[in-house]
Amino acid sequence: MDIKKIQRLLADPFEAHDIEWRVQQSGVSGSSKPWAMVIPYITNRAIQQRLDDVVGIDGWKNEFKEATSGKGYLCGLSIRFGDSWVTKWDGSEYTQVEALKGALSGAMKRTAVQFGIGRYLYSLDTEFATCNPVESRFKANGEFISIPLNKSNKGGPRMNAEWFPPTLPDWALPSAKFDSYLTAIEQASSLEALREHYEQAYKFAMDVNRIDIRDKAIEIKDHKKAELEAKAQENTLAANQKFITWLNTAIKDRITTAENESVLNMNHKHLLQELKGHCRANKVDSSNFVAQVNKAHTEALNNLRNGV
């Protein structure tokens, strides 16, 4: 198996049941409603299974050593690529609960990210979990949490609550469903919307190392961009033709056929004001059009004075 394929398989999203959520912040709102912000992480068990599935049980190994600070452990994760082994290191401090297990597990997870395993989770925004008050832990159907009513007094009164993890977006699931993101590019109605949808699809594709999806997004974007630009050009030409028709008609009705100099000069002044306002609104240079109106005004004025 070539290196690029191994990288893609290692970086593939995990099943939802392999993702666990940890409360990052919690509190109680002014209306006495509990809330919890949660972040996702992959279980160590899922990481080991991913390594077994992609490179085989003999294609990877790990080792641990205590950090020089004495506050945690370092994990060295080695993966075999052909005849060579590539090793990366990272570490984690002791945790408050099950300190040693937490440090070893955390170090393994952080090192796995260096090989792309679970790296896409860093692109997920911190989410608000669905959170409801409950009487006690035994009444909770979801994850249980006890939240201090006053952040500055953690030993004071608390609110018991249950929370349920957010739903992962399509792109963050196995066999990532990018159809909705690619469709959004295809259906973009403006260049601004096209850029927004394309950047989103591109980012998500790269987060899960899907070069094929990235290339597809680029292809659809380029085709749609050409289509939108052609449409914009058509609209511009149509608008210009409509404007030219209006201007020619206005010159004929207000300038060429004016019955006297007073009416002619008044119409000339008002037409120039309308013309310049239209050009400003549409960001069009008015110079040539103003010259056209002025020329018509001069000719009409000469005709009136010569009795034509």
C-alpha positions as CSV (number, residue, x, y, z in Angstrom):
1,M,0.0,0.0,0.0
2,D,1.5,3.4,-1.0
3,I,2.1,6.1,1.6
4,K,-0.6,8.5,0.3
5,K,-3.3,5.8,0.6
6,I,-2.1,4.9,4.2
7,Q,-2.3,8.6,5.1
8,R,-5.8,8.9,3.7
9,L,-7.0,5.8,5.5
10,L,-5.5,6.9,8.8
11,A,-7.2,10.3,8.4
12,D,-10.6,9.0,7.6
13,P,-13.4,10.1,10.0
14,F,-14.5,7.7,12.7
15,E,-18.0,6.3,13.4
16,A,-20.1,8.4,15.7
17,H,-19.8,5.8,18.5
18,D,-16.0,6.1,18.5
19,I,-16.3,9.8,19.3
20,E,-16.7,10.9,22.9
21,W,-17.5,14.4,24.1
22,R,-16.0,16.2,27.0
23,V,-17.5,19.1,28.8
24,Q,-15.2,22.1,28.3
25,Q,-17.4,24.7,30.0
26,S,-20.7,24.6,31.8
27,G,-23.0,26.9,33.7
28,V,-26.5,28.0,34.6
29,S,-28.1,30.9,32.7
30,G,-29.9,33.8,34.2
31,S,-33.2,32.1,33.4
32,S,-32.0,29.0,35.5
33,K,-31.3,26.8,32.5
34,P,-28.2,24.6,32.5
35,W,-25.8,24.7,29.5
36,A,-22.7,22.9,28.5
37,M,-20.1,23.4,25.8
38,V,-18.5,20.2,24.7
39,I,-15.5,19.1,22.5
40,P,-15.1,15.8,20.7
41,Y,-12.2,13.4,21.0
42,I,-11.5,9.9,19.8
43,T,-11.2,6.9,22.2
44,N,-7.9,5.3,22.5
45,R,-9.5,2.0,21.6
46,A,-10.7,3.4,18.3
47,I,-7.2,4.7,17.5
48,Q,-5.7,1.2,18.1
49,Q,-8.3,-0.4,15.9
50,R,-7.7,2.1,13.1
51,L,-4.0,1.3,13.2
52,D,-4.7,-2.4,13.1
53,D,-7.1,-2.0,10.2
54,V,-4.8,0.2,8.1
55,V,-1.2,-1.1,8.7
56,G,-1.9,-4.4,10.5
57,I,-1.0,-5.4,14.0
58,D,2.6,-5.8,13.1
59,G,2.7,-2.4,11.3
60,W,2.7,-0.2,14.3
61,K,4.0,0.0,17.9
62,N,4.1,2.4,20.7
63,E,6.2,3.1,23.8
64,F,5.9,5.3,26.8
65,K,8.3,7.2,29.0
66,E,7.8,9.5,31.8
67,A,8.2,13.2,31.0
68,T,11.4,14.8,32.4
69,S,9.1,17.2,34.4
70,G,7.6,14.2,36.2
71,K,4.2,15.6,35.5
72,G,3.1,13.2,32.8
73,Y,4.1,10.7,30.1
74,L,5.3,10.8,26.5
75,C,4.1,8.4,23.9
76,G,6.2,7.4,20.9
77,L,4.1,6.0,18.1
78,S,5.8,4.2,15.3
79,I,4.3,3.2,11.9
80,R,6.0,1.1,9.3
81,F,6.0,2.6,5.8
82,G,7.6,0.0,3.5
83,D,10.9,-1.0,5.0
84,S,11.2,2.1,7.2
85,W,9.6,3.1,10.6
86,V,8.4,6.6,11.2
87,T,8.2,7.6,14.9
88,K,6.5,10.6,16.4
89,W,6.3,11.7,20.0
90,D,3.9,13.7,22.1
91,G,2.8,13.8,25.7
92,S,0.1,14.5,28.2
93,E,0.1,15.5,31.9
94,Y,-1.4,13.4,34.6
95,T,-5.2,13.9,34.8
96,Q,-7.3,14.5,37.9
97,V,-9.1,11.2,37.6
98,E,-7.1,8.0,37.1
99,A,-3.9,10.1,36.7
100,L,-1.6,7.6,35.1
101,K,-4.2,6.1,32.8
102,G,-5.3,9.6,31.7
103,A,-1.7,10.6,31.0
104,L,-0.9,7.5,28.9
105,S,-4.2,7.7,27.0
106,G,-3.8,11.4,26.4
107,A,-0.3,11.0,25.1
108,M,-1.3,8.3,22.7
109,K,-4.2,10.4,21.3
110,R,-2.0,13.4,20.8
111,T,0.7,11.4,19.0
112,A,-1.9,9.7,16.8
113,V,-3.0,13.2,15.6
114,Q,0.5,13.8,14.3
115,F,-0.2,10.9,11.8
116,G,-3.5,12.5,10.9
117,I,-5.7,10.2,13.0
118,G,-8.6,12.2,14.3
119,R,-7.0,15.5,13.2
120,Y,-10.2,16.5,11.5
121,L,-11.9,16.9,14.9
122,Y,-9.9,20.1,15.4
123,S,-11.9,21.6,12.6
124,L,-15.2,21.0,14.5
125,D,-16.5,24.0,16.4
126,T,-17.1,23.8,20.1
127,E,-20.7,22.9,20.4
128,F,-23.5,23.5,22.9
129,A,-24.9,20.2,24.0
130,T,-28.6,19.7,24.6
131,C,-28.8,20.2,28.4
132,N,-31.7,19.7,30.8
133,P,-32.1,19.8,34.6
134,V,-32.7,16.5,36.4
135,E,-33.3,15.5,40.0
136,S,-30.3,13.2,40.3
137,R,-27.7,11.1,38.5
138,F,-30.1,8.2,38.6
139,K,-32.8,10.1,36.7
140,A,-30.4,11.1,33.9
141,N,-30.9,9.5,30.5
142,G,-27.9,11.3,29.1
143,E,-24.6,12.2,30.5
144,F,-24.8,13.5,34.0
145,I,-23.2,16.8,35.2
146,S,-23.5,18.8,38.4
147,I,-23.1,22.5,37.8
148,P,-22.3,25.1,40.4
149,L,-24.9,27.8,40.5
150,N,-22.2,30.3,41.2
151,K,-18.9,29.9,39.4
152,S,-17.0,31.8,42.1
153,N,-18.4,29.4,44.8
154,K,-17.9,25.8,43.5
155,G,-18.6,24.4,46.9
156,G,-22.0,26.1,47.0
157,P,-25.4,25.0,45.7
158,R,-25.4,23.1,42.4
159,M,-27.8,22.2,39.7
160,N,-28.0,18.6,38.4
161,A,-28.4,18.2,34.7
162,E,-28.2,15.7,31.8
163,W,-26.6,16.5,28.5
164,F,-26.7,14.8,25.1
165,P,-23.8,15.1,22.6
166,P,-24.3,17.1,19.4
167,T,-24.8,15.4,16.0
168,L,-21.7,15.3,13.8
169,P,-21.8,17.0,10.4
170,D,-21.9,14.7,7.3
171,W,-18.3,15.4,6.4
172,A,-17.1,14.2,9.8
173,L,-18.5,10.7,9.4
174,P,-17.0,7.6,7.6
175,S,-17.4,7.6,3.9
176,A,-17.9,11.3,4.4
177,K,-21.0,12.6,2.6
178,F,-19.8,15.6,0.7
179,D,-22.8,15.7,-1.7
180,S,-24.5,18.5,0.1
181,Y,-21.3,20.7,0.0
182,L,-20.7,20.0,-3.7
183,T,-24.3,20.6,-4.5
184,A,-24.1,24.0,-2.7
185,I,-21.3,24.9,-5.1
186,E,-23.3,23.8,-8.1
187,Q,-26.3,25.8,-7.0
188,A,-24.5,29.0,-6.0
189,S,-26.4,32.0,-7.4
190,S,-23.5,34.5,-7.1
191,L,-19.8,34.6,-7.1
192,E,-19.8,35.5,-3.4
193,A,-21.9,32.5,-2.5
194,L,-19.8,30.3,-4.8
195,R,-16.6,31.4,-3.0
196,E,-18.2,30.7,0.4
197,H,-19.5,27.2,-0.5
198,Y,-16.2,26.3,-2.3
199,E,-14.0,27.3,0.6
200,Q,-16.2,25.3,3.0
201,A,-16.1,22.1,0.8
202,Y,-12.3,22.6,0.3
203,K,-11.6,22.9,4.0
204,F,-13.7,19.9,5.0
205,A,-12.1,17.8,2.2
206,M,-8.6,18.6,3.4
207,D,-9.5,18.1,7.0
208,V,-10.2,14.4,6.2
209,N,-7.5,14.2,3.6
210,R,-9.9,13.6,0.7
211,I,-7.9,14.8,-2.2
212,D,-10.4,13.3,-4.6
213,I,-13.2,15.5,-3.1
214,R,-11.0,18.5,-3.1
215,D,-10.3,18.0,-6.8
216,K,-14.0,17.5,-7.5
217,A,-14.8,20.7,-5.6
218,I,-12.2,22.6,-7.7
219,E,-13.7,21.2,-10.9
220,I,-17.3,22.2,-10.0
221,K,-16.2,25.6,-8.8
222,D,-14.3,26.4,-12.0
223,H,-17.3,25.3,-14.1
224,K,-19.8,27.3,-12.0
225,K,-17.5,30.4,-11.9
226,A,-17.4,30.4,-15.7
227,E,-21.2,30.0,-15.9
228,L,-21.8,32.8,-13.4
229,E,-19.3,35.2,-15.1
230,A,-21.0,34.5,-18.5
231,K,-24.4,35.2,-17.0
232,A,-23.1,38.4,-15.4
233,Q,-21.7,39.5,-18.7
234,E,-25.1,38.7,-20.4
235,N,-26.9,40.7,-17.8
236,T,-24.4,43.6,-18.2
237,L,-24.9,43.7,-21.9
238,A,-28.7,43.5,-21.6
239,A,-28.6,46.3,-19.0
240,N,-26.3,48.4,-21.2
241,Q,-28.6,47.9,-24.2
242,K,-31.6,48.9,-22.1
243,F,-29.8,52.0,-20.9
244,I,-28.7,53.0,-24.4
245,T,-32.3,52.6,-25.6
246,W,-33.6,54.8,-22.7
247,L,-30.9,57.4,-23.4
248,N,-31.6,57.6,-27.1
249,T,-35.4,57.9,-26.4
250,A,-34.8,60.6,-23.8
251,I,-32.6,62.6,-26.1
252,K,-35.3,62.4,-28.9
253,D,-38.2,63.2,-26.6
254,R,-36.6,65.9,-24.4
255,I,-33.8,67.5,-26.5
256,T,-34.4,67.1,-30.2
257,T,-38.1,67.9,-30.1
258,A,-38.0,70.7,-27.4
259,E,-40.3,73.5,-28.6
260,N,-38.2,76.4,-27.3
261,E,-34.8,77.2,-25.7
262,S,-36.2,77.5,-22.2
263,V,-37.7,74.0,-22.3
264,L,-34.6,72.7,-24.1
265,N,-32.2,74.0,-21.4
266,M,-34.4,72.7,-18.6
267,N,-34.7,69.3,-20.2
268,H,-31.0,69.2,-20.8
269,K,-30.2,70.0,-17.2
270,H,-32.6,67.4,-15.8
271,L,-31.4,64.7,-18.3
272,L,-27.8,65.2,-17.3
273,Q,-28.7,64.8,-13.7
274,E,-30.6,61.5,-14.4
275,L,-27.8,60.3,-16.6
276,K,-25.0,60.9,-14.0
277,G,-27.1,59.4,-11.2
278,H,-27.7,56.2,-13.2
279,C,-24.0,56.0,-14.1
280,R,-22.9,56.4,-10.5
281,A,-25.4,53.8,-9.3
282,N,-24.1,51.3,-11.9
283,K,-20.4,52.3,-11.6
284,V,-20.3,53.3,-15.2
285,D,-18.1,56.1,-16.7
286,S,-20.6,58.8,-17.8
287,S,-18.2,60.9,-19.9
288,N,-19.2,59.6,-23.4
289,F,-22.9,59.6,-22.5
290,V,-22.7,63.2,-21.2
291,A,-20.9,64.2,-24.4
292,Q,-23.6,62.6,-26.4
293,V,-26.3,64.6,-24.6
294,N,-24.4,67.8,-24.8
295,K,-23.9,67.3,-28.6
296,A,-27.6,66.7,-29.1
297,H,-28.3,69.8,-27.0
298,T,-26.0,72.0,-29.1
299,E,-27.5,70.8,-32.3
300,A,-31.1,71.3,-31.0
301,L,-30.2,74.8,-29.8
302,N,-28.7,75.7,-33.2
303,N,-31.8,74.4,-34.9
304,L,-34.1,76.5,-32.7
305,R,-32.1,79.7,-33.3
306,N,-31.9,79.0,-37.0
307,G,-35.7,78.4,-37.2
308,V,-35.2,74.8,-38.3
